[in-house]
Amino acid sequence: MARHAVHMQADISKAWQSTERWHKIPVVLKIAASEMNKDGYRFGVTENEVWCTEEVPVKYICDSVYTK
C-alpha cells in the first residue's frame, strides 16, 4: 500500500492500534509536531482523528522510541 502522507496519532494507544495493523514488528516514534508547526509545516486531520503531514524531517523525531 503506497502512502501519500505521514499518518500520526495524538494518543499513544491509538498509535499502537494503527501500527499493529500494518507491521509485524511495530515501532512508534515520538514526533515534535508542535515544533514542526512553529516552523511552518502544515497538518491536516481526518474525521477519525488521524493527523497527516507531507513529511517529518529527522530533526523532529524525538529520542523516545516506543516498542512492545
A tleap script that builds the chain and sets N, CA, C and O, in Angstrom:
source leaprc.protein.ff14SB
mol = sequence {
  NMET ALA ARG HIE ALA VAL HIE MET GLN ALA
  ASP ILE SER LYS ALA TRP GLN SER THR GLU
  ARG TRP HIE LYS ILE PRO VAL VAL LEU LYS
  ILE ALA ALA SER GLU MET ASN LYS ASP GLY
  TYR ARG PHE GLY VAL THR GLU ASN GLU VAL
  TRP CYS THR GLU GLU VAL PRO VAL LYS TYR
  ILE CYS ASP SER VAL TYR THR CLYS
}
set mol.1.N position { 0.838 -1.175 0.000 }
set mol.1.CA position { 0.000 0.000 0.000 }
set mol.1.C position { 0.882 1.237 0.000 }
set mol.1.O position { 1.710 1.395 0.897 }
set mol.2.N position { 0.733 2.094 -0.954 }
set mol.2.CA position { 1.512 3.331 -1.033 }
set mol.2.C position { 0.806 4.429 -0.241 }
set mol.2.O position { -0.407 4.609 -0.348 }
set mol.3.N position { 1.569 5.140 0.537 }
set mol.3.CA position { 1.031 6.255 1.323 }
set mol.3.C position { 1.459 7.560 0.671 }
set mol.3.O position { 2.536 7.655 0.082 }
set mol.4.N position { 0.604 8.554 0.787 }
set mol.4.CA position { 0.905 9.870 0.224 }
set mol.4.C position { 1.222 10.893 1.301 }
set mol.4.O position { 1.599 12.024 0.996 }
set mol.5.N position { 1.071 10.505 2.550 }
set mol.5.CA position { 1.338 11.414 3.663 }
set mol.5.C position { 1.770 10.589 4.868 }
set mol.5.O position { 1.552 9.378 4.920 }
set mol.6.N position { 2.376 11.255 5.822 }
set mol.6.CA position { 2.734 10.623 7.087 }
set mol.6.C position { 1.497 10.682 7.975 }
set mol.6.O position { 0.921 11.753 8.168 }
set mol.7.N position { 1.088 9.547 8.511 }
set mol.7.CA position { -0.087 9.478 9.377 }
set mol.7.C position { 0.375 9.415 10.822 }
set mol.7.O position { 1.265 8.640 11.171 }
set mol.8.N position { -0.245 10.246 11.662 }
set mol.8.CA position { 0.160 10.335 13.065 }
set mol.8.C position { -1.053 10.310 13.973 }
set mol.8.O position { -2.160 10.662 13.564 }
set mol.9.N position { -0.833 9.890 15.207 }
set mol.9.CA position { -1.870 9.873 16.232 }
set mol.9.C position { -1.415 10.715 17.412 }
set mol.9.O position { -0.236 10.702 17.764 }
set mol.10.N position { -2.329 11.441 18.022 }
set mol.10.CA position { -2.012 12.203 19.226 }
set mol.10.C position { -2.036 11.310 20.461 }
set mol.10.O position { -1.402 11.631 21.466 }
set mol.11.N position { -2.753 10.201 20.399 }
set mol.11.CA position { -2.910 9.282 21.515 }
set mol.11.C position { -2.037 8.044 21.280 }
set mol.11.O position { -2.134 7.405 20.232 }
set mol.12.N position { -1.187 7.709 22.251 }
set mol.12.CA position { -0.241 6.606 22.093 }
set mol.12.C position { -0.948 5.265 21.883 }
set mol.12.O position { -0.468 4.437 21.109 }
set mol.13.N position { -2.075 5.037 22.557 }
set mol.13.CA position { -2.774 3.754 22.383 }
set mol.13.C position { -3.352 3.637 20.975 }
set mol.13.O position { -3.362 2.547 20.403 }
set mol.14.N position { -3.827 4.732 20.419 }
set mol.14.CA position { -4.321 4.709 19.038 }
set mol.14.C position { -3.170 4.507 18.055 }
set mol.14.O position { -3.334 3.866 17.016 }
set mol.15.N position { -2.015 5.056 18.390 }
set mol.15.CA position { -0.839 4.856 17.525 }
set mol.15.C position { -0.486 3.374 17.474 }
set mol.15.O position { -0.181 2.844 16.406 }
set mol.16.N position { -0.526 2.700 18.636 }
set mol.16.CA position { -0.235 1.264 18.658 }
set mol.16.C position { -1.252 0.480 17.858 }
set mol.16.O position { -0.885 -0.432 17.117 }
set mol.17.N position { -2.516 0.816 17.993 }
set mol.17.CA position { -3.557 0.121 17.232 }
set mol.17.C position { -3.302 0.262 15.740 }
set mol.17.O position { -3.443 -0.701 14.985 }
set mol.18.N position { -2.933 1.445 15.325 }
set mol.18.CA position { -2.694 1.709 13.906 }
set mol.18.C position { -1.488 0.940 13.381 }
set mol.18.O position { -1.572 0.294 12.337 }
set mol.19.N position { -0.380 1.003 14.087 }
set mol.19.CA position { 0.846 0.366 13.595 }
set mol.19.C position { 0.753 -1.156 13.618 }
set mol.19.O position { 1.340 -1.824 12.767 }
set mol.20.N position { 0.029 -1.702 14.573 }
set mol.20.CA position { -0.086 -3.156 14.653 }
set mol.20.C position { -0.893 -3.746 13.499 }
set mol.20.O position { -0.775 -4.935 13.203 }
set mol.21.N position { -1.702 -2.929 12.853 }
set mol.21.CA position { -2.438 -3.405 11.685 }
set mol.21.C position { -1.527 -3.572 10.477 }
set mol.21.O position { -1.818 -4.372 9.588 }
set mol.22.N position { -0.436 -2.831 10.435 }
set mol.22.CA position { 0.380 -2.766 9.216 }
set mol.22.C position { 1.747 -3.406 9.336 }
set mol.22.O position { 2.337 -3.748 8.310 }
set mol.23.N position { 2.276 -3.585 10.517 }
set mol.23.CA position { 3.657 -4.048 10.664 }
set mol.23.C position { 3.747 -5.245 11.597 }
set mol.23.O position { 3.016 -5.326 12.584 }
set mol.24.N position { 4.641 -6.169 11.285 }
set mol.24.CA position { 4.851 -7.340 12.133 }
set mol.24.C position { 5.618 -6.983 13.398 }
set mol.24.O position { 5.361 -7.551 14.459 }
set mol.25.N position { 6.554 -6.049 13.296 }
set mol.25.CA position { 7.307 -5.569 14.457 }
set mol.25.C position { 7.034 -4.073 14.578 }
set mol.25.O position { 7.749 -3.260 13.992 }
set mol.26.N position { 5.994 -3.706 15.344 }
set mol.26.CA position { 5.607 -2.291 15.409 }
set mol.26.C position { 6.585 -1.439 16.210 }
set mol.26.O position { 7.185 -1.887 17.187 }
set mol.27.N position { 6.722 -0.207 15.763 }
set mol.27.CA position { 7.518 0.807 16.447 }
set mol.27.C position { 6.736 2.105 16.360 }
set mol.27.O position { 6.193 2.439 15.307 }
set mol.28.N position { 6.677 2.836 17.463 }
set mol.28.CA position { 6.017 4.140 17.486 }
set mol.28.C position { 7.074 5.181 17.799 }
set mol.28.O position { 7.802 5.060 18.784 }
set mol.29.N position { 7.157 6.195 16.968 }
set mol.29.CA position { 8.108 7.283 17.167 }
set mol.29.C position { 7.394 8.500 17.746 }
set mol.29.O position { 6.251 8.782 17.389 }
set mol.30.N position { 8.059 9.207 18.627 }
set mol.30.CA position { 7.514 10.453 19.157 }
set mol.30.C position { 8.013 11.584 18.255 }
set mol.30.O position { 9.211 11.713 18.006 }
set mol.31.N position { 7.081 12.395 17.776 }
set mol.31.CA position { 7.391 13.486 16.849 }
set mol.31.C position { 7.148 14.830 17.531 }
set mol.31.O position { 6.139 15.002 18.215 }
set mol.32.N position { 8.044 15.763 17.354 }
set mol.32.CA position { 7.885 17.118 17.896 }
set mol.32.C position { 6.996 17.922 16.950 }
set mol.32.O position { 7.456 18.841 16.273 }
set mol.33.N position { 5.722 17.559 16.920 }
set mol.33.CA position { 4.779 18.169 15.983 }
set mol.33.C position { 4.556 19.653 16.268 }
set mol.33.O position { 4.376 20.437 15.336 }
set mol.34.N position { 4.565 20.044 17.529 }
set mol.34.CA position { 4.374 21.467 17.843 }
set mol.34.C position { 5.532 22.295 17.286 }
set mol.34.O position { 5.326 23.409 16.805 }
set mol.35.N position { 6.734 21.756 17.352 }
set mol.35.CA position { 7.898 22.448 16.767 }
set mol.35.C position { 7.779 22.505 15.246 }
set mol.35.O position { 8.095 23.521 14.627 }
set mol.36.N position { 7.321 21.410 14.655 }
set mol.36.CA position { 7.114 21.411 13.202 }
set mol.36.C position { 6.120 22.494 12.809 }
set mol.36.O position { 6.323 23.214 11.831 }
set mol.37.N position { 5.034 22.604 13.589 }
set mol.37.CA position { 4.023 23.610 13.309 }
set mol.37.C position { 4.605 25.019 13.412 }
set mol.37.O position { 4.346 25.868 12.558 }
set mol.38.N position { 5.390 25.261 14.460 }
set mol.38.CA position { 6.037 26.570 14.631 }
set mol.38.C position { 6.955 26.892 13.459 }
set mol.38.O position { 7.103 28.053 13.078 }
set mol.39.N position { 7.574 25.856 12.889 }
set mol.39.CA position { 8.499 26.045 11.767 }
set mol.39.C position { 7.794 26.087 10.415 }
set mol.39.O position { 8.449 26.149 9.375 }
set mol.40.N position { 6.468 26.052 10.426 }
set mol.40.CA position { 5.722 26.250 9.190 }
set mol.40.C position { 5.205 25.006 8.488 }
set mol.40.O position { 4.612 25.108 7.414 }
set mol.41.N position { 5.417 23.840 9.070 }
set mol.41.CA position { 4.876 22.623 8.459 }
set mol.41.C position { 3.370 22.596 8.677 }
set mol.41.O position { 2.884 23.001 9.733 }
set mol.42.N position { 2.647 22.128 7.699 }
set mol.42.CA position { 1.186 22.099 7.748 }
set mol.42.C position { 0.691 20.694 8.081 }
set mol.42.O position { 1.281 19.696 7.667 }
set mol.43.N position { -0.401 20.638 8.833 }
set mol.43.CA position { -1.029 19.387 9.229 }
set mol.43.C position { -2.501 19.417 8.853 }
set mol.43.O position { -3.134 20.472 8.806 }
set mol.44.N position { -3.017 18.241 8.591 }
set mol.44.CA position { -4.451 18.070 8.403 }
set mol.44.C position { -4.908 16.994 9.366 }
set mol.44.O position { -4.096 16.230 9.888 }
set mol.45.N position { -6.200 16.938 9.598 }
set mol.45.CA position { -6.739 15.905 10.488 }
set mol.45.C position { -7.969 15.298 9.837 }
set mol.45.O position { -8.811 16.009 9.289 }
set mol.46.N position { -8.066 13.972 9.903 }
set mol.46.CA position { -9.187 13.269 9.298 }
set mol.46.C position { -10.350 13.201 10.285 }
set mol.46.O position { -10.214 13.582 11.448 }
set mol.47.N position { -11.479 12.718 9.812 }
set mol.47.CA position { -12.661 12.581 10.669 }
set mol.47.C position { -12.430 11.637 11.840 }
set mol.47.O position { -13.034 11.805 12.900 }
set mol.48.N position { -11.562 10.646 11.662 }
set mol.48.CA position { -11.272 9.710 12.758 }
set mol.48.C position { -10.014 10.096 13.531 }
set mol.48.O position { -9.373 9.251 14.156 }
set mol.49.N position { -9.669 11.377 13.481 }
set mol.49.CA position { -8.598 11.977 14.284 }
set mol.49.C position { -7.196 11.477 13.968 }
set mol.49.O position { -6.354 11.390 14.861 }
set mol.50.N position { -6.941 11.151 12.721 }
set mol.50.CA position { -5.591 10.825 12.273 }
set mol.50.C position { -4.989 12.109 11.710 }
set mol.50.O position { -5.562 12.730 10.814 }
set mol.51.N position { -3.844 12.499 12.233 }
set mol.51.CA position { -3.162 13.695 11.769 }
set mol.51.C position { -2.248 13.327 10.608 }
set mol.51.O position { -1.618 12.269 10.630 }
set mol.52.N position { -2.166 14.177 9.604 }
set mol.52.CA position { -1.351 13.905 8.418 }
set mol.52.C position { -0.481 15.108 8.075 }
set mol.52.O position { -0.861 16.260 8.285 }
set mol.53.N position { 0.684 14.806 7.547 }
set mol.53.CA position { 1.583 15.831 7.027 }
set mol.53.C position { 2.368 15.207 5.882 }
set mol.53.O position { 2.436 13.983 5.771 }
set mol.54.N position { 2.948 16.016 5.051 }
set mol.54.CA position { 3.658 15.512 3.877 }
set mol.54.C position { 4.986 14.852 4.215 }
set mol.54.O position { 5.418 13.929 3.524 }
set mol.55.N position { 5.634 15.317 5.272 }
set mol.55.CA position { 6.947 14.769 5.639 }
set mol.55.C position { 7.241 15.063 7.099 }
set mol.55.O position { 6.651 15.966 7.693 }
set mol.56.N position { 8.161 14.291 7.675 }
set mol.56.CA position { 8.675 14.549 9.015 }
set mol.56.C position { 10.192 14.489 8.916 }
set mol.56.O position { 10.771 13.403 8.901 }
set mol.57.N position { 10.840 15.650 8.848 }
set mol.57.CA position { 12.303 15.645 8.813 }
set mol.57.C position { 12.882 15.002 10.085 }
set mol.57.O position { 12.278 15.081 11.155 }
set mol.58.N position { 14.006 14.394 9.963 }
set mol.58.CA position { 14.634 13.651 11.059 }
set mol.58.C position { 14.799 14.499 12.315 }
set mol.58.O position { 14.682 13.975 13.423 }
set mol.59.N position { 15.066 15.792 12.171 }
set mol.59.CA position { 15.301 16.614 13.366 }
set mol.59.C position { 14.077 16.717 14.276 }
set mol.59.O position { 14.212 17.126 15.429 }
set mol.60.N position { 12.885 16.356 13.790 }
set mol.60.CA position { 11.670 16.402 14.594 }
set mol.60.C position { 11.322 15.061 15.235 }
set mol.60.O position { 10.331 14.961 15.959 }
set mol.61.N position { 12.119 14.042 14.980 }
set mol.61.CA position { 11.905 12.747 15.623 }
set mol.61.C position { 12.627 12.787 16.952 }
set mol.61.O position { 13.849 12.927 17.007 }
set mol.62.N position { 11.853 12.661 18.035 }
set mol.62.CA position { 12.408 12.738 19.389 }
set mol.62.C position { 13.190 11.471 19.721 }
set mol.62.O position { 13.100 10.466 19.017 }
set mol.63.N position { 13.944 11.539 20.786 }
set mol.63.CA position { 14.738 10.393 21.212 }
set mol.63.C position { 13.886 9.218 21.662 }
set mol.63.O position { 14.353 8.079 21.676 }
set mol.64.N position { 12.641 9.487 22.029 }
set mol.64.CA position { 11.767 8.417 22.518 }
set mol.64.C position { 11.285 7.538 21.372 }
set mol.64.O position { 10.648 8.019 20.435 }
set mol.65.N position { 11.589 6.265 21.452 }
set mol.65.CA position { 11.096 5.277 20.517 }
set mol.65.C position { 10.388 4.227 21.362 }
set mol.65.O position { 10.980 3.645 22.271 }
set mol.66.N position { 9.143 3.996 21.062 }
set mol.66.CA position { 8.363 3.058 21.855 }
set mol.66.C position { 8.289 1.719 21.141 }
set mol.66.O position { 7.956 1.663 19.957 }
set mol.67.N position { 8.595 0.645 21.850 }
set mol.67.CA position { 8.478 -0.696 21.298 }
set mol.67.C position { 7.706 -1.541 22.298 }
set mol.67.O position { 7.614 -1.212 23.481 }
set mol.68.N position { 7.162 -2.623 21.800 }
set mol.68.CA position { 6.434 -3.549 22.684 }
set mol.68.C position { 7.261 -4.782 22.910 }
set mol.68.O position { 6.833 -5.689 23.624 }
savepdb mol mol.pdb
quit
